């Protein structure tokens, strides 16, 4: 369920030119409790920050349509604590502290021309809990954030 919700929101944002301005919010942000930045790779090219990725989509990709064909996910860690407050270190039976590996594949079309070729893609994510999205947080707050992403176009 977490993977499906993430996929629905993330690829909707990529497909919508207005929502692309929110892409950086899908990623972890370094804090004193979790100082590591998000790890992002697009076709073997390292992207320095989520804001840089967002700007790539806003400035250099005029239009894109991602069509997810399949996905698979696995729990990597049931008690992920990096970035958690000291009071949140205990295991959580609800599953909100899982770290998830997600593999997505499908087709992508760049541009809006009718004759633009659809190309295959595969994308790997490591999703971690957003500890700011606890009980009582706004309904639209993302419960899972991208810690690592590796996108590849299939040739």
N, C-alpha and C positions, 0 to 999 in steps of 0.2 A: 504494500500500500504506500509506504514512504517513497519507494522508487517511482511508482506510477505518478504520484502527485508531483514529485520533483520534475520528472520528464515533461509532464503536461505544462507546468509553469515555465520551465527553462526554454523549451523549444517554442512555446508561444511567444516568449519575449524575443527570441532570435528572429522569428518570422514576422514580427510586427515592428515597423520602423519607429513607432512612438515608444514602445516598451523597451527597445534596445538601450535607452538611456538609464534603465534600471539594472543592466547586466552586472555591474560591479557589486550590487547587493546580494548576488548569489554566492559570493566567495567569502572565505574567512578573512578577517582583517587582523593584523598583528596587534596584540595587546600585551600588557605586562604579564598576564597569566599564560599567554600563548604567543610568544614573539615571532614564530615562523610565518613567513608570508605564504600565500597560495602559490602552488607550483603549476604553471600553465604552459602547455606546449601545443602549437598548431603546426601540423605537418613537419615536425622536427625543429621548428623555430620557437625558442623560448620567448614567452611574453612576460615582461618584468612585473606587471601588476594587474589586478582586475580592472583598474581604471584604464590602463593601456589597452586591454582587450576590448573594453567597452568602446574606446575611441576608434579602434580598428573597425569595428562594426558600424559605428556612426559615420566615420569619415571616408572609409575606402570600400565598403561593401554596400552598394546602393540598394540592393534588394536580395533577399535569400528566402528560399522555401525549404525547410527541413521536414522530411517525412520519415518518422520513426517507424521502422518495420518490426524490430524486435529488441528486447532487452533481457538481461539476466542480472541478478544481484545476489550478493552473498554477504553475510555479516562477518566482518573482520575482527571485531572486538565488541563484546556485549557490555563492557564497562569502560567506555572511553572517557578519560578524565582530563585531557589536555584542554586547558582554558576554563575548567570548572572551578567554582569557588570551593573553598575548603569544606563547606557544609554539604557539598554535592558529591563527595567522593564515594559514598556508599553505592552499592549496586542498585539499579532501578528496575523493578519488575515490569514497568510499562513499556520498556524498549526505547525510551527516549534518549538513552545514552549509547546507542549502538553506533559503530563506525561501519559504513557500508561500502563495498566495492560494487560498482555499477558499470556494466558494459552495454552500450547502445549501438545499434547499427540501423542503417536506413539509406535514404537517398536525399541528395541536396541539389538544388538548382539555384545558381547565382544569376541575378538579373531578372528582368521581367519579359524578355522576348519569348514568344511562343516556341521558337525553334531552339532555345537554349537546352543543352543536353543535361539530363539528370545524371548525377554521378553518385556512386556509392560512398558511404562514409562509415567509419567506426570511431567510437569515442569511449574512453575509459575514464571513470570518475572515482575518486574516493570522497565520500560524503561523511561529514562529521556533524554531531548535534550542534545546534545553535543554542547555547546555554542562556541567551537573552530571551528565547522564545519559551519561557516557562509557563506555568499555569497563570492565567490572568493576562497573558500578553495579547496584543491585537490579533484578531483572527487571520489577517493577511500576512503576518510575520512568518518568514521562512523558518521551518523547523530544522532543515538540513542545509548545510553550506558546503561548497566545494573546497576541499583542501588540495586536491590534485586533479588535473585534467590533462588528457592526452588525446588530441583530435587528429585523425588521419583521413585524407581522401583516398578512396580505393581507385587505383589506376586501371 
